[in-house]
Amino acid sequence: MRAVCAHDVARVVRTYARNGVLVGTVAQRIKVGRADIKLYFDRFLAKNGVRGRFDSHLIQPYDGWGIHSGTYTFVWVEGGRSVVVPARYTFVWTDTPEGWRIANHHSSALPE
C-alpha cells in the first residue's frame, strides 16, 4: 500500500510475479503479466490524490505460497468531489527467485 500511496507504479508492479494476474477493482478486463498490470496502475495512480488503506486482513500461509484476504478503501478526487471505494481483495502470494510476489490479485467493490 505504501507504493500505491506514493504513486510509485514501478514499485507496485514489482510486487507482482512476472506472469501475475490482476482482476482490478476498476478494470474492464483481467490483466496478465507485469506490462499489462503496469498499464492498469499507470491509469489508476494518475487519479487525483489517490490513496488507500487496509481495513482488515487474514493471512493463510502455505509451503511456498500464501493467501492474503481482506478489505481496503481507496479515495481520490474527481470533479472536485471525493470518491471513496471500499473493496475486498485476495492476494495469492508465491515464493519466486525474486522473493515473494503476487501471483493473483482479485479486487471487487464491497456490496452495499
C-alpha positions, 0 to 999 in steps of 0.5 A: 500500500505504501507504493500505491500511496506514493504513486510509485507504479514501478514499485507496485508492479514489482510486487507482482510475479512476472506472469501475475494476474490482476482482476482490478477493482476498476478494470474492464478486463483481467490483466496478465503479466507485469506490462499489462498490470503496469498499464492498469496502475499507470491509469489508476495512480494518475487519479487525483490524490489517490490513496488507500488503506487496509481495513482488515486482513487474514493471512493463510500461509502455505509451503511456498505460497500464501493467501492474503484476504481482506478489505481496503478503501481507496479515495481520490478526487474527481470533479472536485468531489471525493470518491471513496471505494471500499473493496475486498481483495485476495492476494495469492502470494508465491515464493519466486527467485525474486522473493515473494510476489503476487501471483493473483490479485482479485479486487471487487467493490464491497456490496452495499 
